[in-house]
């Protein structure tokens, strides 16, 4: 019985010592890292659903001398035969 109890006590003491080594209590919160959303230079699929959706997407684009150009490779803008022209 004595041989069984000693390793159990040693293991419990080691676990208690290691549990106390986890954190610091410096009082300062961790710095918050803000990651900006990725900038996409492609036309989303939701903009290709209808002519109105495409126009709404085009209206949200902002001109910039430093931004990547919009990749329109393979994009076929939707058209409508019955809708009126929409202003940007």
C-alpha positions, -999 to +999 in steps of 0.1 A: +000+000+000+029+023+008+044+018-026+011+027-043+005+059-023+039+075-027+037+079-066+002+092-063+013+119-039+043+128-060+021+131-091-005+153-073+023+176-060+038+179-095+004+187-109-002+214-083+032+230-089+026+230-127-009+245-123+005+275-106+030+283-134+004+293-160-004+330-159+010+364-149-009+390-130+007+421-144-026+440-144-022+451-180-047+437-206-033+420-237-031+444-266-060+442-290-050+434-326-074+448-352-071+430-385-087+450-414-110+430-437-093+417-468-097+439-498-111+421-527-105+432-563-130+408-578-167+412-586-187+391-561-212+366-574-240+384-557-234+414-580-240+393-611-275+382-601-293+411-617-287+444-634-299+462-603-275+443-581-246+450-605-254+487-605-256+487-567-222+471-565-207+495-590-221+524-569-202+512-538-168+513-556-146+542-547-119+556-570-084+553-556-050+559-571-034+533-548-060+505-548-057+474-569-077+476-601-110+456-603-104+422-619-132+418-645-117+388-662-146+365-672-173+389-658-203+393-680-225+421-666-262+412-664-286+430-687-323+436-687-347+442-715-374+456-694-357+477-667-350+513-669-314+527-669-302+533-633-281+562-622-249+556-603 
